[in-house]
Structure formats: structure tokens, C-alpha cells
Amino acid sequence: MSELPIAPIERILRNAGAPRVSTEGAEALKKLMEEFANEIAVKAVKMAKHAGRRTIRADDIMMAKEQ
Amino acid sequence: MSELPIAPIERILRNAGAPRVSTEGAEALKKLMEEFANEIAVKAVKMAKHAGRRTIRADDIMMAKEQ
């Protein structure tokens, strides 16, 4: 599971006020973001299935976030 | 703050077992991921500053995650 590109993650860090970002620092944030997204995604798939749908919608994501 | 591309986020959802993903669903997850990343980034910048560094390292990210 390594889906996200690193450049936008470096930008998020710079936008937060980071003067410099190490490669390992950006990679660490990327990993946390992917874990976070995967947890929500797995729950959202269950939510859609529970509602009898095959399409993941925004409300599945929001409900997954709350669990 | 809209940094992440949508395609890898759709892949994360499909990898989690989603047969189909609505545009709004992928956008909702993207927004949550950016908020999550931004919160950690802001804290990590403070951690590095507190340690007298200008470079954000992986340990700043991990400590920020724990707060």
C-alpha cells in the first residue's frame, strides 16, 4: 500500500510552516495518511454494503470517519 | 488547501474492496486526509521548532501524531 505521491505531502508540510522537510519526514507523514485513509476506506465499504449499495458515497465516508 | 490528486485516493478505496466509488465519495476522503495531514503537519512544525531545528524529521511527525 503506497499510493500517494510525495510532492503534495511536502507542500502540506511547507504550508504548515516547515522551512525544510527531510525525505524521511515526508515519508512518515505519507505512511500515516495512507493508514488513516485505509482505515476509513475499509469502514466505508462496510457502510455501503450495509446500505445495499455497491457505490461508495460521501455519506459512507463521513459515517466511517465517525466510527 | 487542496493538494492531493484524486486517482490514488480512488485506488485506496478500491483496494479496500469498493466495487464503485462516486466522485463525491473520493472527494470526501481526500478532504479528510488533507485535514488529518494538516493537523499533524502543524504540530510537527512546532515539535521541530521546540527542538531547535528548521528541518521536519520523521520523529517530529511521529511525536505530532501522538499529541
Backbone of each chain as nested JSON, in Angstrom:
{
  "chains": [
    {"id": "A", "residues": [
      {"number": 1, "name": "MET", "atoms": {"N": [0.831, -1.206, 0.0], "CA": [0.0, 0.0, 0.0], "C": [0.865, 1.256, 0.0]}},
      {"number": 2, "name": "SER", "atoms": {"N": [1.204, 1.734, -1.173], "CA": [1.916, 3.015, -1.24], "C": [1.378, 3.746, -2.452]}},
      {"number": 3, "name": "GLU", "atoms": {"N": [0.364, 4.547, -2.212], "CA": [-0.402, 5.138, -3.308], "C": [-0.126, 6.608, -3.529]}},
      {"number": 4, "name": "LEU", "atoms": {"N": [0.145, 7.331, -2.438], "CA": [0.21, 8.789, -2.558], "C": [1.563, 9.27, -3.08]}},
      {"number": 5, "name": "PRO", "atoms": {"N": [1.56, 10.279, -3.946], "CA": [2.816, 10.902, -4.365], "C": [3.373, 11.759, -3.229]}},
      {"number": 6, "name": "ILE", "atoms": {"N": [4.684, 11.961, -3.215], "CA": [5.321, 12.632, -2.073], "C": [5.275, 14.161, -2.186]}},
      {"number": 7, "name": "ALA", "atoms": {"N": [5.25, 14.698, -3.418], "CA": [5.326, 16.168, -3.587], "C": [4.185, 16.919, -2.878]}},
      {"number": 8, "name": "PRO", "atoms": {"N": [2.921, 16.476, -3.036], "CA": [1.854, 17.219, -2.355], "C": [1.944, 17.132, -0.828]}},
      {"number": 9, "name": "ILE", "atoms": {"N": [2.556, 16.05, -0.339], "CA": [2.703, 15.897, 1.113], "C": [3.768, 16.871, 1.621]}},
      {"number": 10, "name": "GLU", "atoms": {"N": [4.823, 17.041, 0.844], "CA": [5.822, 18.065, 1.189], "C": [5.184, 19.453, 1.18]}},
      {"number": 11, "name": "ARG", "atoms": {"N": [4.297, 19.689, 0.23], "CA": [3.623, 21.0, 0.177], "C": [2.759, 21.224, 1.409]}},
      {"number": 12, "name": "ILE", "atoms": {"N": [2.051, 20.18, 1.852], "CA": [1.231, 20.307, 3.064], "C": [2.122, 20.7, 4.239]}},
      {"number": 13, "name": "LEU", "atoms": {"N": [3.298, 20.082, 4.339], "CA": [4.219, 20.409, 5.43], "C": [4.734, 21.848, 5.308]}},
      {"number": 14, "name": "ARG", "atoms": {"N": [5.05, 22.266, 4.114], "CA": [5.522, 23.648, 3.92], "C": [4.407, 24.652, 4.215]}},
      {"number": 15, "name": "ASN", "atoms": {"N": [3.199, 24.325, 3.77], "CA": [2.059, 25.209, 4.05], "C": [1.812, 25.337, 5.553]}},
      {"number": 16, "name": "ALA", "atoms": {"N": [2.209, 24.306, 6.302], "CA": [2.038, 24.331, 7.758], "C": [3.178, 25.11, 8.424]}},
      {"number": 17, "name": "GLY", "atoms": {"N": [4.133, 25.598, 7.638], "CA": [5.189, 26.444, 8.181], "C": [6.561, 25.789, 8.271]}},
      {"number": 18, "name": "ALA", "atoms": {"N": [6.727, 24.615, 7.668], "CA": [8.018, 23.929, 7.726], "C": [9.025, 24.624, 6.807]}},
      {"number": 19, "name": "PRO", "atoms": {"N": [10.151, 25.116, 7.357], "CA": [11.164, 25.715, 6.49], "C": [11.837, 24.645, 5.624]}},
      {"number": 20, "name": "ARG", "atoms": {"N": [12.117, 23.488, 6.227], "CA": [12.711, 22.378, 5.474], "C": [12.044, 21.08, 5.898]}},
      {"number": 21, "name": "VAL", "atoms": {"N": [12.013, 20.109, 4.989], "CA": [11.388, 18.816, 5.26], "C": [12.355, 17.717, 4.845]}},
      {"number": 22, "name": "SER", "atoms": {"N": [12.675, 16.799, 5.744], "CA": [13.536, 15.682, 5.354], "C": [12.719, 14.659, 4.56]}},
      {"number": 23, "name": "THR", "atoms": {"N": [13.399, 13.892, 3.735], "CA": [12.707, 12.844, 2.964], "C": [11.978, 11.902, 3.904]}},
      {"number": 24, "name": "GLU", "atoms": {"N": [12.656, 11.523, 4.991], "CA": [12.04, 10.594, 5.953], "C": [10.811, 11.223, 6.616]}},
      {"number": 25, "name": "GLY", "atoms": {"N": [10.861, 12.529, 6.844], "CA": [9.721, 13.22, 7.451], "C": [8.501, 13.17, 6.545]}},
      {"number": 26, "name": "ALA", "atoms": {"N": [8.697, 13.476, 5.265], "CA": [7.58, 13.436, 4.32], "C": [7.071, 12.004, 4.162]}},
      {"number": 27, "name": "GLU", "atoms": {"N": [7.989, 11.042, 4.133], "CA": [7.584, 9.631, 4.006], "C": [6.784, 9.175, 5.224]}},
      {"number": 28, "name": "ALA", "atoms": {"N": [7.172, 9.653, 6.406], "CA": [6.456, 9.275, 7.633], "C": [5.026, 9.801, 7.597]}},
      {"number": 29, "name": "LEU", "atoms": {"N": [4.855, 11.036, 7.14], "CA": [3.502, 11.601, 7.065], "C": [2.679, 10.865, 6.009]}},
      {"number": 30, "name": "LYS", "atoms": {"N": [3.309, 10.529, 4.896], "CA": [2.634, 9.778, 3.832], "C": [2.098, 8.448, 4.371]}},
      {"number": 31, "name": "LYS", "atoms": {"N": [2.918, 7.765, 5.148], "CA": [2.52, 6.469, 5.698], "C": [1.316, 6.639, 6.645]}},
      {"number": 32, "name": "LEU", "atoms": {"N": [1.381, 7.636, 7.498], "CA": [0.261, 7.878, 8.415], "C": [-1.022, 8.198, 7.642]}},
      {"number": 33, "name": "MET", "atoms": {"N": [-0.883, 8.998, 6.58], "CA": [-2.061, 9.368, 5.778], "C": [-2.662, 8.149, 5.101]}},
      {"number": 34, "name": "GLU", "atoms": {"N": [-1.806, 7.258, 4.607], "CA": [-2.312, 6.06, 3.929], "C": [-2.991, 5.117, 4.919]}},
      {"number": 35, "name": "GLU", "atoms": {"N": [-2.429, 5.015, 6.113], "CA": [-3.062, 4.175, 7.136], "C": [-4.429, 4.744, 7.528]}},
      {"number": 36, "name": "PHE", "atoms": {"N": [-4.447, 6.054, 7.736], "CA": [-5.693, 6.755, 8.085], "C": [-6.742, 6.519, 6.996]}},
      {"number": 37, "name": "ALA", "atoms": {"N": [-6.355, 6.739, 5.731], "CA": [-7.284, 6.593, 4.607], "C": [-7.767, 5.155, 4.483]}},
      {"number": 38, "name": "ASN", "atoms": {"N": [-6.863, 4.217, 4.699], "CA": [-7.24, 2.816, 4.547], "C": [-8.254, 2.403, 5.616]}},
      {"number": 39, "name": "GLU", "atoms": {"N": [-8.037, 2.856, 6.845], "CA": [-8.996, 2.538, 7.917], "C": [-10.388, 3.054, 7.58]}},
      {"number": 40, "name": "ILE", "atoms": {"N": [-10.448, 4.297, 7.109], "CA": [-11.751, 4.872, 6.757], "C": [-12.344, 4.132, 5.56]}},
      {"number": 41, "name": "ALA", "atoms": {"N": [-11.506, 3.816, 4.571], "CA": [-11.992, 3.152, 3.359], "C": [-12.607, 1.796, 3.679]}},
      {"number": 42, "name": "VAL", "atoms": {"N": [-11.941, 1.027, 4.536], "CA": [-12.452, -0.305, 4.89], "C": [-13.831, -0.17, 5.57]}},
      {"number": 43, "name": "LYS", "atoms": {"N": [-13.945, 0.81, 6.474], "CA": [-15.23, 1.021, 7.152], "C": [-16.295, 1.522, 6.173]}},
      {"number": 44, "name": "ALA", "atoms": {"N": [-15.907, 2.401, 5.243], "CA": [-16.868, 2.961, 4.287], "C": [-17.417, 1.872, 3.363]}},
      {"number": 45, "name": "VAL", "atoms": {"N": [-16.566, 0.922, 2.991], "CA": [-17.027, -0.202, 2.157], "C": [-18.094, -0.993, 2.917]}},
      {"number": 46, "name": "LYS", "atoms": {"N": [-17.853, -1.216, 4.206], "CA": [-18.851, -1.917, 5.03], "C": [-20.158, -1.125, 5.122]}},
      {"number": 47, "name": "MET", "atoms": {"N": [-20.052, 0.185, 5.259], "CA": [-21.241, 1.045, 5.372], "C": [-22.095, 0.953, 4.103]}},
      {"number": 48, "name": "ALA", "atoms": {"N": [-21.443, 1.013, 2.949], "CA": [-22.17, 0.946, 1.673], "C": [-22.831, -0.425, 1.515]}},
      {"number": 49, "name": "LYS", "atoms": {"N": [-22.079, -1.46, 1.856], "CA": [-22.603, -2.822, 1.76], "C": [-23.831, -2.957, 2.662]}},
      {"number": 50, "name": "HIS", "atoms": {"N": [-23.719, -2.431, 3.869], "CA": [-24.811, -2.485, 4.838], "C": [-26.058, -1.779, 4.302]}},
      {"number": 51, "name": "ALA", "atoms": {"N": [-25.852, -0.739, 3.486], "CA": [-26.968, 0.019, 2.917], "C": [-27.433, -0.584, 1.592]}},
      {"number": 52, "name": "GLY", "atoms": {"N": [-26.851, -1.728, 1.213], "CA": [-27.273, -2.422, -0.001], "C": [-26.784, -1.758, -1.278]}},
      {"number": 53, "name": "ARG", "atoms": {"N": [-25.676, -1.016, -1.172], "CA": [-25.131, -0.351, -2.358], "C": [-23.758, -0.881, -2.71]}},
      {"number": 54, "name": "ARG", "atoms": {"N": [-23.411, -0.733, -4.011], "CA": [-22.076, -1.118, -4.465], "C": [-21.188, 0.109, -4.677]}},
      {"number": 55, "name": "THR", "atoms": {"N": [-21.801, 1.286, -4.601], "CA": [-21.053, 2.523, -4.823], "C": [-20.769, 3.216, -3.495]}},
      {"number": 56, "name": "ILE", "atoms": {"N": [-19.494, 3.56, -3.289], "CA": [-19.122, 4.292, -2.071], "C": [-19.445, 5.766, -2.277]}},
      {"number": 57, "name": "ARG", "atoms": {"N": [-20.261, 6.301, -1.391], "CA": [-20.667, 7.704, -1.498], "C": [-20.028, 8.525, -0.371]}},
      {"number": 58, "name": "ALA", "atoms": {"N": [-20.192, 9.843, -0.455], "CA": [-19.61, 10.723, 0.568], "C": [-20.17, 10.408, 1.954]}},
      {"number": 59, "name": "ASP", "atoms": {"N": [-21.466, 10.061, 2.02], "CA": [-22.035, 9.801, 3.354], "C": [-21.47, 8.517, 3.967]}},
      {"number": 60, "name": "ASP", "atoms": {"N": [-21.036, 7.564, 3.139], "CA": [-20.347, 6.367, 3.687], "C": [-19.021, 6.773, 4.326]}},
      {"number": 61, "name": "ILE", "atoms": {"N": [-18.319, 7.686, 3.656], "CA": [-17.028, 8.165, 4.166], "C": [-17.219, 8.885, 5.498]}},
      {"number": 62, "name": "MET", "atoms": {"N": [-18.219, 9.764, 5.539], "CA": [-18.441, 10.554, 6.756], "C": [-18.864, 9.642, 7.914]}},
      {"number": 63, "name": "MET", "atoms": {"N": [-19.721, 8.653, 7.618], "CA": [-20.127, 7.746, 8.676], "C": [-18.949, 6.886, 9.137]}},
      {"number": 64, "name": "ALA", "atoms": {"N": [-18.116, 6.465, 8.203], "CA": [-16.929, 5.67, 8.541], "C": [-15.995, 6.472, 9.445]}},
      {"number": 65, "name": "LYS", "atoms": {"N": [-15.866, 7.752, 9.163], "CA": [-14.998, 8.626, 9.965], "C": [-15.448, 8.687, 11.43]}},
      {"number": 66, "name": "GLU", "atoms": {"N": [-16.769, 8.637, 11.606], "CA": [-17.33, 8.767, 12.967], "C": [-17.167, 7.5, 13.799]}},
      {"number": 67, "name": "GLN", "atoms": {"N": [-16.89, 6.359, 13.151], "CA": [-16.82, 5.092, 13.902], "C": [-15.524, 4.985, 14.665]}}
    ]},
    {"id": "B", "residues": [
      {"number": 1, "name": "MET", "atoms": {"N": [-6.523, 24.815, 0.607], "CA": [-5.77, 23.586, 0.844], "C": [-6.367, 22.435, 0.055]}},
      {"number": 2, "name": "SER", "atoms": {"N": [-5.901, 22.229, -1.161], "CA": [-6.334, 21.055, -1.921], "C": [-5.119, 20.553, -2.674]}},
      {"number": 3, "name": "GLU", "atoms": {"N": [-4.42, 19.639, -2.06], "CA": [-3.099, 19.265, -2.562], "C": [-3.079, 17.884, -3.209]}},
      {"number": 4, "name": "LEU", "atoms": {"N": [-3.876, 16.978, -2.684], "CA": [-3.753, 15.58, -3.121], "C": [-4.478, 15.313, -4.438]}},
      {"number": 5, "name": "PRO", "atoms": {"N": [-3.894, 14.51, -5.31], "CA": [-4.588, 14.071, -6.524], "C": [-5.646, 13.024, -6.155]}},
      {"number": 6, "name": "ILE", "atoms": {"N": [-6.687, 12.935, -6.976], "CA": [-7.837, 12.087, -6.626], "C": [-7.617, 10.611, -6.998]}},
      {"number": 7, "name": "ALA", "atoms": {"N": [-6.831, 10.35, -8.042], "CA": [-6.67, 8.963, -8.53], "C": [-6.132, 8.007, -7.455]}},
      {"number": 8, "name": "PRO", "atoms": {"N": [-5.063, 8.371, -6.731], "CA": [-4.574, 7.421, -5.716], "C": [-5.575, 7.205, -4.583]}},
      {"number": 9, "name": "ILE", "atoms": {"N": [-6.424, 8.181, -4.334], "CA": [-7.428, 8.04, -3.274], "C": [-8.511, 7.061, -3.728]}},
      {"number": 10, "name": "GLU", "atoms": {"N": [-8.873, 7.134, -4.999], "CA": [-9.8, 6.147, -5.555], "C": [-9.191, 4.739, -5.472]}},
      {"number": 11, "name": "ARG", "atoms": {"N": [-7.881, 4.646, -5.711], "CA": [-7.223, 3.333, -5.617], "C": [-7.269, 2.784, -4.199]}},
      {"number": 12, "name": "ILE", "atoms": {"N": [-7.051, 3.667, -3.218], "CA": [-7.117, 3.227, -1.822], "C": [-8.515, 2.654, -1.541]}},
      {"number": 13, "name": "LEU", "atoms": {"N": [-9.544, 3.313, -2.038], "CA": [-10.921, 2.835, -1.823], "C": [-11.157, 1.497, -2.525]}},
      {"number": 14, "name": "ARG", "atoms": {"N": [-10.643, 1.378, -3.737], "CA": [-10.811, 0.102, -4.459], "C": [-10.026, -1.022, -3.779]}},
      {"number": 15, "name": "ASN", "atoms": {"N": [-8.833, -0.703, -3.311], "CA": [-8.034, -1.705, -2.591], "C": [-8.736, -2.161, -1.315]}},
      {"number": 16, "name": "ALA", "atoms": {"N": [-9.579, -1.286, -0.762], "CA": [-10.323, -1.64, 0.449], "C": [-11.565, -2.456, 0.121]}},
      {"number": 17, "name": "GLY", "atoms": {"N": [-11.817, -2.68, -1.179], "CA": [-12.923, -3.551, -1.568], "C": [-14.107, -2.842, -2.196]}},
      {"number": 18, "name": "ALA", "atoms": {"N": [-13.969, -1.549, -2.507], "CA": [-15.08, -0.81, -3.108], "C": [-15.258, -1.202, -4.568]}},
      {"number": 19, "name": "PRO", "atoms": {"N": [-16.453, -1.725, -4.937], "CA": [-16.691, -2.05, -6.339], "C": [-16.777, -0.781, -7.187]}},
      {"number": 20, "name": "ARG", "atoms": {"N": [-17.432, 0.251, -6.643], "CA": [-17.538, 1.539, -7.338], "C": [-17.36, 2.668, -6.328]}},
      {"number": 21, "name": "VAL", "atoms": {"N": [-16.86, 3.806, -6.822], "CA": [-16.624, 4.96, -5.956], "C": [-17.223, 6.187, -6.628]}},
      {"number": 22, "name": "SER", "atoms": {"N": [-18.089, 6.912, -5.939], "CA": [-18.626, 8.149, -6.525], "C": [-17.56, 9.238, -6.417]}},
      {"number": 23, "name": "THR", "atoms": {"N": [-17.642, 10.222, -7.306], "CA": [-16.704, 11.355, -7.26], "C": [-16.758, 12.018, -5.897]}},
      {"number": 24, "name": "GLU", "atoms": {"N": [-17.983, 12.21, -5.381], "CA": [-18.15, 12.876, -4.08], "C": [-17.533, 12.034, -2.964]}},
      {"number": 25, "name": "GLY", "atoms": {"N": [-17.617, 10.715, -3.092], "CA": [-17.03, 9.838, -2.086], "C": [-15.518, 9.983, -2.028]}},
      {"number": 26, "name": "ALA", "atoms": {"N": [-14.89, 9.972, -3.184], "CA": [-13.429, 10.127, -3.235], "C": [-13.032, 11.521, -2.745]}},
      {"number": 27, "name": "GLU", "atoms": {"N": [-13.802, 12.532, -3.122], "CA": [-13.504, 13.909, -2.686], "C": [-13.645, 14.042, -1.161]}},
      {"number": 28, "name": "ALA", "atoms": {"N": [-14.63, 13.342, -0.599], "CA": [-14.835, 13.405, 0.853], "C": [-13.637, 12.803, 1.585]}},
      {"number": 29, "name": "LEU", "atoms": {"N": [-13.132, 11.679, 1.073], "CA": [-11.97, 11.047, 1.714], "C": [-10.729, 11.931, 1.553]}},
      {"number": 30, "name": "LYS", "atoms": {"N": [-10.583, 12.513, 0.386], "CA": [-9.464, 13.433, 0.133], "C": [-9.461, 14.58, 1.149]}},
      {"number": 31, "name": "LYS", "atoms": {"N": [-10.636, 15.153, 1.39], "CA": [-10.75, 16.286, 2.331], "C": [-10.352, 15.837, 3.744]}},
      {"number": 32, "name": "LEU", "atoms": {"N": [-10.841, 14.669, 4.16], "CA": [-10.484, 14.164, 5.495], "C": [-8.979, 13.927, 5.601]}},
      {"number": 33, "name": "MET", "atoms": {"N": [-8.391, 13.377, 4.536], "CA": [-6.944, 13.104, 4.551], "C": [-6.147, 14.399, 4.647]}},
      {"number": 34, "name": "GLU", "atoms": {"N": [-6.595, 15.425, 3.927], "CA": [-5.872, 16.7, 3.964], "C": [-5.994, 17.358, 5.338]}},
      {"number": 35, "name": "GLU", "atoms": {"N": [-7.156, 17.253, 5.94], "CA": [-7.339, 17.811, 7.286], "C": [-6.449, 17.075, 8.291]}},
      {"number": 36, "name": "PHE", "atoms": {"N": [-6.465, 15.738, 8.187], "CA": [-5.633, 14.901, 9.065], "C": [-4.154, 15.273, 8.908]}},
      {"number": 37, "name": "ALA", "atoms": {"N": [-3.695, 15.358, 7.654], "CA": [-2.282, 15.668, 7.383], "C": [-1.927, 17.057, 7.885]}},
      {"number": 38, "name": "ASN", "atoms": {"N": [-2.841, 18.0, 7.697], "CA": [-2.555, 19.372, 8.11], "C": [-2.425, 19.48, 9.627]}},
      {"number": 39, "name": "GLU", "atoms": {"N": [-3.288, 18.803, 10.341], "CA": [-3.216, 18.816, 11.817], "C": [-1.861, 18.28, 12.286]}},
      {"number": 40, "name": "ILE", "atoms": {"N": [-1.453, 17.161, 11.71], "CA": [-0.163, 16.586, 12.101], "C": [0.98, 17.512, 11.686]}},
      {"number": 41, "name": "ALA", "atoms": {"N": [0.88, 18.09, 10.495], "CA": [1.954, 18.949, 9.991], "C": [2.158, 20.162, 10.897]}},
      {"number": 42, "name": "VAL", "atoms": {"N": [1.065, 20.784, 11.304], "CA": [1.161, 21.969, 12.169], "C": [1.849, 21.595, 13.487]}},
      {"number": 43, "name": "LYS", "atoms": {"N": [1.462, 20.462, 14.049], "CA": [2.092, 20.013, 15.303], "C": [3.56, 19.649, 15.089]}},
      {"number": 44, "name": "ALA", "atoms": {"N": [3.878, 19.011, 13.966], "CA": [5.26, 18.594, 13.692], "C": [6.179, 19.805, 13.542]}},
      {"number": 45, "name": "VAL", "atoms": {"N": [5.656, 20.869, 12.939], "CA": [6.444, 22.103, 12.808], "C": [6.781, 22.645, 14.198]}},
      {"number": 46, "name": "LYS", "atoms": {"N": [5.795, 22.606, 15.102], "CA": [6.033, 23.055, 16.486], "C": [7.073, 22.175, 17.179]}},
      {"number": 47, "name": "MET", "atoms": {"N": [6.993, 20.866, 16.945], "CA": [7.936, 19.923, 17.571], "C": [9.371, 20.216, 17.123]}},
      {"number": 48, "name": "ALA", "atoms": {"N": [9.552, 20.441, 15.827], "CA": [10.897, 20.725, 15.305], "C": [11.412, 22.04, 15.876]}},
      {"number": 49, "name": "LYS", "atoms": {"N": [10.538, 23.05, 15.905], "CA": [10.919, 24.359, 16.44], "C": [11.331, 24.215, 17.904]}},
      {"number": 50, "name": "HIS", "atoms": {"N": [10.558, 23.448, 18.633], "CA": [10.831, 23.221, 20.056], "C": [12.194, 22.555, 20.251]}},
      {"number": 51, "name": "ALA", "atoms": {"N": [12.582, 21.735, 19.288], "CA": [13.865, 21.031, 19.368], "C": [14.997, 21.873, 18.759]}},
      {"number": 52, "name": "GLY", "atoms": {"N": [14.695, 23.105, 18.357], "CA": [15.709, 23.993, 17.816], "C": [16.148, 23.646, 16.402]}},
      {"number": 53, "name": "ARG", "atoms": {"N": [15.261, 22.975, 15.662], "CA": [15.587, 22.606, 14.275], "C": [14.679, 23.306, 13.28]}},
      {"number": 54, "name": "ARG", "atoms": {"N": [15.2, 23.467, 12.063], "CA": [14.382, 24.035, 10.979], "C": [13.883, 22.936, 10.044]}},
      {"number": 55, "name": "THR", "atoms": {"N": [14.418, 21.738, 10.215], "CA": [14.052, 20.624, 9.33], "C": [13.072, 19.692, 10.029]}},
      {"number": 56, "name": "ILE", "atoms": {"N": [11.951, 19.405, 9.345], "CA": [10.969, 18.471, 9.893], "C": [11.459, 17.051, 9.627]}},
      {"number": 57, "name": "ARG", "atoms": {"N": [11.618, 16.284, 10.676], "CA": [12.096, 14.905, 10.553], "C": [10.976, 13.923, 10.873]}},
      {"number": 58, "name": "ALA", "atoms": {"N": [11.246, 12.645, 10.61], "CA": [10.234, 11.611, 10.871], "C": [9.826, 11.586, 12.338]}},
      {"number": 59, "name": "ASP", "atoms": {"N": [10.775, 11.823, 13.249], "CA": [10.403, 11.758, 14.671], "C": [9.494, 12.921, 15.079]}},
      {"number": 60, "name": "ASP", "atoms": {"N": [9.576, 14.05, 14.367], "CA": [8.626, 15.14, 14.627], "C": [7.21, 14.705, 14.228]}},
      {"number": 61, "name": "ILE", "atoms": {"N": [7.13, 14.009, 13.092], "CA": [5.825, 13.54, 12.61], "C": [5.236, 12.536, 13.593]}},
      {"number": 62, "name": "MET", "atoms": {"N": [6.073, 11.601, 14.054], "CA": [5.562, 10.569, 14.954], "C": [5.14, 11.177, 16.291]}},
      {"number": 63, "name": "MET", "atoms": {"N": [5.905, 12.138, 16.784], "CA": [5.526, 12.775, 18.044], "C": [4.251, 13.606, 17.864]}},
      {"number": 64, "name": "ALA", "atoms": {"N": [4.131, 14.259, 16.72], "CA": [2.923, 15.053, 16.438], "C": [1.689, 14.154, 16.401]}},
      {"number": 65, "name": "LYS", "atoms": {"N": [1.861, 12.963, 15.841], "CA": [0.745, 12.011, 15.75], "C": [0.242, 11.607, 17.131]}},
      {"number": 66, "name": "GLU", "atoms": {"N": [1.173, 11.53, 18.086], "CA": [0.799, 11.082, 19.439], "C": [0.066, 12.156, 20.249]}},
      {"number": 67, "name": "GLN", "atoms": {"N": [0.161, 13.426, 19.811], "CA": [-0.448, 14.506, 20.619], "C": [-1.96, 14.561, 20.432]}}
    ]}
  ]
}
